[in-house]
């Protein structure tokens, strides 16, 4: 399992570095994520699922790097979603950026983890 997680983290980090180096079209940016989060019920479900997926990936990367979890065990998916949505609303100048990066940025700032 440790080998799998290490490989996953390396793949995620390599992809992130490549994406930063090149101009790429992203599947979802902050504008489209916020639209899902403010949409009808099926869209809001997709919003929550996307944010949960990114948050889980981020926590996996942190674990593989030997870092403690960013959010505590009592933090709910709804709280994380609220933090991300509030950050997107408060920071419209960044909404054109990749949604996954914005989710990680909002989480790390809210819970003061590195």
N, C-alpha and C positions, 0 to 999 in steps of 0.2 A: 504494500500500500504506500509506503514511504517513497519508493521508487516511482510509482505512478504519480504521486503528488508533486514530486520534484520535477518530473518530466512535464507535467501540466503547467507548473509555475514557469518553467523555462520557456515553454511554448507561448504562454501568455505574455511574458516579458519580451520575448523576441518579437512577437507581433506588435506589441505596443511601441517598441523602438522603431520598427519598420514604418508603422503608421505615422509616427511623428516625423520621420525623415522624409517621407513622400507625401504629396498631396493626394489624398484618396477620398473617394466618396464614402460616406458612412451610411450604414443601415439606418441609424437613428441619431439625430442630433437633439440638443436640448429643446428646440422648438417643437419637434414632433413628439418628444416624450411628454412635455407639458400638455400638449393637445390631447394625448391619450389620457393623462391624469385628470384632465378637466372634462373629458368626454362622457358619453353614456356608460352604462354599467359594463358592457363588454370591453370597452376601451379602458375603463378604470381597472379592470382585472388584468389587462395586458400591461398597464402601467405598473401595477404592483408586482406582477411576475417578472417584468424586466428589471426593476429595481432590486428585487430579492435575488435574482440571478447574478447581477453585477456585485451585489454586496457579498453573496456567498463566494464568488470567485475571488474577490478582494481579500476576504478572510482566509481563504485557502492560500493565497500568495503570502500573506502575512505569516501564516503557520509554517509554511515551507521555509521562509526566511528566518524562522526562530523568534518571531515577534509575538507579543501577546495579542489577543483579540482586540479589535478597535472598539467594538461595542460590547457592552456587558451582557451577561446571560438573561437579564430581565428586560432588555430592549426588544420591543416587538417589531414585526415587519411594518405595521402601521405607523409606528414612530419614525422608522427610517424613511418610509414613503413621505410622511409629512415634512421631515427635514429636507428631503430632496426637492419636493414641490415648492416649499417656502423659499429655498435657495434659488430655484429657477425663477420664481416670481420676482424676487428681490434683485436678481442679477441679469437683466435682459440683455446686456451687452455681451454675455458669454453664451447665450442660447444657441448660437450657430455652431458651437463646438460639439465634439463627439459626446453623445449622451453618457456613455459608460464612464468617460473621464470626469464628467460633471458629477455623476453619482458618487464616485470615489472622493472627489474633492469636497462635496457637501458633507459626506459622512466623516471624513478625516477632520474637517474643520469643526463640525458639531461636537464630536467626542474627543477632540484635541489629541488625536493619535498621529504618528508620523508615517 
